C-alpha cells in the first residue's frame, strides 16, 4: 500500500457537488492499493498512521500523534499512486489492485485506524470522481509505502 499523508487544518471530499467526507485538524490520507497488498499491509499502515508524530508540542517540536491531539482522518482511495512511470510518458496501472480487493483493503485500513485510537475517520467514495479540498498545515507531507517494511522482514 502507498499513502500520501498530509497534515491538515481541515479537508473535505466532494462527489457530484455533495460533500461526502469532511474533517478538521488531522490527516488527509491518499491511499493506493497494489495488486499484492494484504490485510497485513493495511494493519501496518493503519498503525503507522495513527502513531505518526507530526503535530507540534509546546516546544514546537513534531512530537504528537493524531491520538494526542484528537485529530481525524479523511481517507481517499487513489489508485493513481500505484502508477508505474519508468517507461514512456503514459503511466501504467498494472500494479494497481483489482477493485474488489482494493476496496476491501481500503475499508479495512479505515476500520483499523479506529481500532488504533483515531477518533473519527471520514472517507471518499471508492472509484468515484472526487474533488478534494484541503488546508495543508505546514505544509507537512509524509510518504509511506508498505513494500519498504515487508521486503526488509
C-alpha positions as CSV (number, residue, x, y, z in Angstrom):
1,X,0.0,0.0,0.0
2,X,1.1,3.5,-0.7
3,X,0.0,6.5,1.2
4,X,0.5,10.3,1.0
5,X,-0.3,11.7,4.4
6,X,-0.8,15.4,4.7
7,X,-1.2,17.2,8.0
8,X,-4.3,19.5,7.5
9,X,-6.2,22.2,9.4
10,X,-9.3,20.9,7.5
11,X,-10.1,18.8,4.5
12,X,-13.1,17.7,2.5
13,X,-14.0,15.5,-0.4
14,X,-16.9,16.2,-2.8
15,X,-18.7,13.9,-5.2
16,X,-21.3,15.2,-7.7
17,X,-21.4,18.5,-5.8
18,X,-22.1,16.9,-2.4
19,X,-19.6,16.8,0.5
20,X,-19.2,13.1,1.4
21,X,-16.3,13.4,3.9
22,X,-15.1,16.3,5.9
23,X,-12.6,16.7,8.8
24,X,-11.0,19.4,10.9
25,X,-7.5,19.1,12.3
26,X,-5.9,15.8,11.3
27,X,-4.6,13.9,8.2
28,X,-5.7,13.7,4.6
29,X,-4.6,10.3,3.5
30,X,-4.5,9.5,-0.2
31,X,-4.3,5.7,-0.3
32,X,-3.2,3.4,-3.2
33,X,-3.6,-0.3,-3.1
34,X,-1.2,-2.6,-5.0
35,X,-2.1,-6.0,-6.5
36,X,0.0,-7.9,-3.9
37,X,-1.1,-6.0,-0.8
38,X,-2.7,-7.9,2.1
39,X,-4.6,-7.4,5.3
40,X,-1.2,-7.2,7.0
41,X,-0.3,-4.2,4.8
42,X,-3.5,-2.4,5.8
43,X,-2.9,-3.2,9.5
44,X,0.8,-2.0,9.4
45,X,-0.1,1.2,7.6
46,X,-3.0,2.0,9.9
47,X,-0.9,1.5,13.0
48,X,1.9,3.7,11.5
49,X,-0.7,6.4,10.5
50,X,-2.3,6.5,13.9
51,X,1.0,6.7,15.7
52,X,2.7,9.2,13.3
53,X,4.0,12.1,15.4
54,X,3.9,15.2,13.2
55,X,1.9,17.6,15.3
56,X,3.9,20.1,17.3
57,X,4.1,20.0,21.1
58,X,4.6,23.0,23.4
59,X,8.3,23.2,22.5
60,X,7.3,23.5,18.8
61,X,8.7,20.0,18.0
62,X,6.9,17.5,15.9
63,X,6.2,15.1,18.7
64,X,2.4,14.5,18.9
65,X,0.2,11.9,17.1
66,X,-3.4,12.1,15.9
67,X,-4.4,10.4,19.2
68,X,-2.5,13.0,21.2
69,X,-4.3,16.0,19.5
70,X,-7.7,14.4,19.0
71,X,-7.2,14.5,15.2
72,X,-9.3,13.0,12.5
73,X,-8.5,11.2,9.2
74,X,-10.0,11.8,5.7
75,X,-9.1,8.7,3.7
76,X,-9.4,9.0,-0.1
77,X,-8.7,6.0,-2.3
78,X,-6.3,6.9,-5.2
79,X,-5.3,4.1,-7.5
80,X,-3.0,6.5,-9.4
81,X,-0.5,6.3,-6.6
82,X,0.3,2.8,-8.0
83,X,1.3,4.2,-11.3
84,X,4.5,3.0,-12.9
85,X,6.2,5.8,-14.9
86,X,9.5,4.1,-15.7
87,X,8.9,3.8,-19.4
88,X,7.5,6.5,-21.7
89,X,5.2,9.3,-20.7
90,X,1.9,7.4,-20.1
91,X,1.6,5.8,-16.7
92,X,0.9,2.1,-16.4
93,X,-1.5,1.0,-13.7
94,X,-0.9,-2.8,-14.0
95,X,0.3,-2.9,-10.3
96,X,-3.0,-1.4,-9.0
97,X,-5.2,-3.9,-7.2
98,X,-8.4,-5.0,-8.8
99,X,-11.4,-3.0,-7.4
100,X,-12.8,-5.9,-5.3
101,X,-9.6,-6.4,-3.3
102,X,-8.7,-2.7,-3.3
103,X,-12.0,-1.6,-1.8
104,X,-11.8,-4.3,0.9
105,X,-8.3,-3.3,1.9
106,X,-9.2,0.4,1.8
107,X,-12.2,-0.3,4.1
108,X,-10.0,-2.5,6.3
109,X,-7.4,0.3,6.7
110,X,-10.1,2.8,7.7
111,X,-11.5,0.3,10.3
112,X,-8.1,-0.4,11.7
113,X,-7.4,3.4,12.1
114,X,-10.4,3.5,14.5
115,X,-9.1,0.4,16.3
116,X,-5.8,2.1,16.8
117,X,-7.4,5.1,18.5
118,X,-8.2,7.6,15.8
119,X,-11.4,9.4,17.0
120,X,-13.0,9.8,13.6
121,X,-12.4,8.5,10.1
122,X,-14.2,10.1,7.1
123,X,-14.0,8.6,3.6
124,X,-14.4,9.5,0.0
125,X,-16.4,7.3,-2.3
126,X,-14.3,4.4,-3.7
127,X,-13.9,4.7,-7.5
128,X,-15.8,8.0,-7.8
129,X,-14.6,11.1,-9.5
130,X,-13.8,13.1,-6.3
131,X,-12.7,16.7,-5.7
132,X,-10.5,17.1,-2.7
133,X,-10.0,20.4,-0.8
134,X,-7.6,20.9,2.0
135,X,-5.8,23.5,4.0
136,X,-2.3,21.9,4.4
137,X,-0.8,22.6,7.8
138,X,2.9,23.4,7.5
139,X,2.9,22.0,4.9
140,X,3.8,18.6,6.3
141,X,3.6,15.7,3.9
142,X,4.8,12.1,4.6
143,X,5.0,9.2,2.1
144,X,4.5,5.7,3.2
145,X,5.0,2.5,1.2
146,X,4.4,-0.8,3.0
147,X,6.8,-2.6,0.5
148,X,9.6,-0.9,2.3
149,X,8.8,-2.8,5.5
150,X,7.7,-6.1,4.1
151,X,10.8,-6.6,2.0
152,X,13.1,-5.9,4.9
153,X,11.4,-8.5,7.2
